[in-house]
Amino acid sequence: MQLSKHIFTLLLALLLIQGASAQIPYTEIYPGIRISIDKEKLDVSRYRYKYKGSILDYSETMPDGTLLQIKSYGKTSTIEVFEKPPLPAIHIIYKEFYANGDLKQKGVFLPLQFKVGKWIECSQSGSCTITDHEEGRNTYGYNDILEYLELEKMYGNTDGNAYECSFWYTPESYTWGVRINKDGNQYKMFEFDSKGRDEVREYDLTSKASAVPIVGTFEQEEE
């Protein structure tokens, strides 16, 4: 009987742990990459001797190809961490820590200037809040745009060309935009109506640009 109680207690603890982990919010990046938006702590002792004077500017490549960059502009300043997954991914996981290693904020940039998904922000006392930047962006989101760009062979493309993307969203007009550079040169620009009222517009930004065609309807599949 005593053994059965121990087993029951252990199973209950495991279920509680699994339940707690299932509640951790995440931000998803197409196709199916989930990034946990959880509170974490940086081991500052690992980088203590990598400062040059008062400046920390350290980088290393992880076994999976992710480029890890750690920056700080003073030993009492916050520490920024940039995690750049290998291509064809274009997002960056951004983390900022207080000087003692406690988390200040964490979230995802797409590619490196536009906040997407959920972000966690923590005070120095340790209280945290989560903001969902997708609220108010209506029907179509950034992952739908990434899927569209993949169909257009400008995201996830391994054809040997270097594609660079810049994203923005204009809430007044419910418009998403993305500008594409190819091998360092202006190439394309797309505009998406997040409410699905208008068709996708494609702009040719090359030197041979002429008319601005409408390229088709931007439709989201029902789940």
RAUR-V799345 format. One record per backbone hydrogen bond with DSSP energy under -0.5 kcal/mol. CO is the residue of the C=O (numbers start at 1). NH is the residue of the N-H. E is the energy in kcal/mol with one decimal. If there is no record, write none. Layout:
<<CO,NH,E> <CO,NH,E>>
//
This chain:
<<1,5,-1.8> <2,6,-1.8> <3,7,-2.5> <4,8,-2.5> <5,9,-2.6> <6,10,-2.4> <7,11,-2.6> <8,12,-2.4> <9,13,-2.2> <10,14,-2.3> <11,15,-2.3> <12,16,-2.3> <13,17,-2.3> <14,18,-2.6> <15,19,-2.5> <16,20,-2.4> <17,21,-2.5> <18,22,-1.9> <19,23,-0.8> <20,23,-0.8> <21,24,-1.1> <25,37,-3.1> <27,35,-2.6> <29,33,-2.8> <32,34,-0.6> <33,29,-3.1> <33,35,-0.5> <34,36,-0.6> <35,27,-2.4> <36,38,-0.9> <40,103,-0.7> <42,44,-1.5> <43,46,-1.4> <44,47,-1.3> <44,48,-0.5> <45,48,-0.5> <47,50,-1.7> <48,51,-0.6> <51,53,-0.6> <52,54,-0.6> <52,55,-1.5> <55,52,-3.3> <55,57,-0.5> <56,72,-2.2> <58,70,-3.2> <60,62,-0.6> <60,68,-3.2> <62,65,-2.4> <66,62,-3.1> <66,68,-0.6> <67,69,-0.5> <67,84,-2.9> <68,60,-2.2> <69,82,-2.9> <70,58,-2.6> <71,80,-3.3> <72,56,-2.8> <74,77,-1.8> <79,97,-2.9> <80,71,-2.7> <81,95,-2.4> <82,69,-2.5> <82,84,-0.6> <83,85,-0.7> <83,93,-2.4> <84,67,-2.9> <86,89,-1.5> <88,156,-0.5> <90,111,-0.7> <91,85,-0.6> <92,94,-0.7> <92,109,-2.8> <93,83,-2.5> <94,107,-2.2> <95,81,-3.3> <96,104,-3.4> <96,105,-1.8> <97,79,-2.7> <98,101,-2.5> <101,42,-2.8> <102,98,-3.3> <104,122,-3.2> <105,96,-2.8> <106,120,-2.3> <107,94,-2.8> <108,116,-2.2> <109,92,-2.2> <113,115,-0.5> <114,110,-2.2> <116,108,-0.8> <117,133,-2.6> <119,131,-2.8> <120,106,-2.0> <121,129,-2.6> <123,126,-1.6> <127,123,-2.7> <129,121,-2.8> <131,119,-2.5> <131,133,-0.8> <132,135,-1.3> <134,137,-2.1> <141,144,-0.5> <141,145,-1.4> <142,146,-2.3> <143,147,-2.2> <144,148,-2.2> <145,149,-2.9> <146,150,-2.0> <147,151,-1.9> <148,152,-1.7> <149,154,-3.0> <149,155,-0.7> <150,153,-1.5> <161,163,-0.7> <162,183,-3.5> <164,181,-2.8> <166,179,-2.4> <168,177,-2.3> <169,171,-0.7> <170,173,-0.8> <170,174,-0.8> <170,175,-1.9> <174,176,-0.5> <174,194,-3.2> <175,170,-3.0> <176,192,-2.6> <177,168,-1.9> <178,190,-2.6> <179,166,-1.8> <180,187,-2.1> <180,188,-1.6> <181,164,-2.5> <181,183,-0.5> <182,185,-1.6> <185,182,-3.1> <187,205,-2.2> <187,206,-0.6> <188,180,-3.4> <189,203,-3.5> <190,178,-2.1> <191,201,-2.1> <192,176,-3.0> <192,194,-0.8> <193,196,-1.9> <194,140,-1.5> <200,215,-1.7> <200,216,-0.7> <201,191,-2.1> <203,189,-1.8> <203,205,-0.7> <206,209,-1.9> <211,210,-0.6> <211,213,-0.8> <213,202,-1.9> <213,215,-0.5> <216,200,-2.7> <217,219,-1.0>>
//
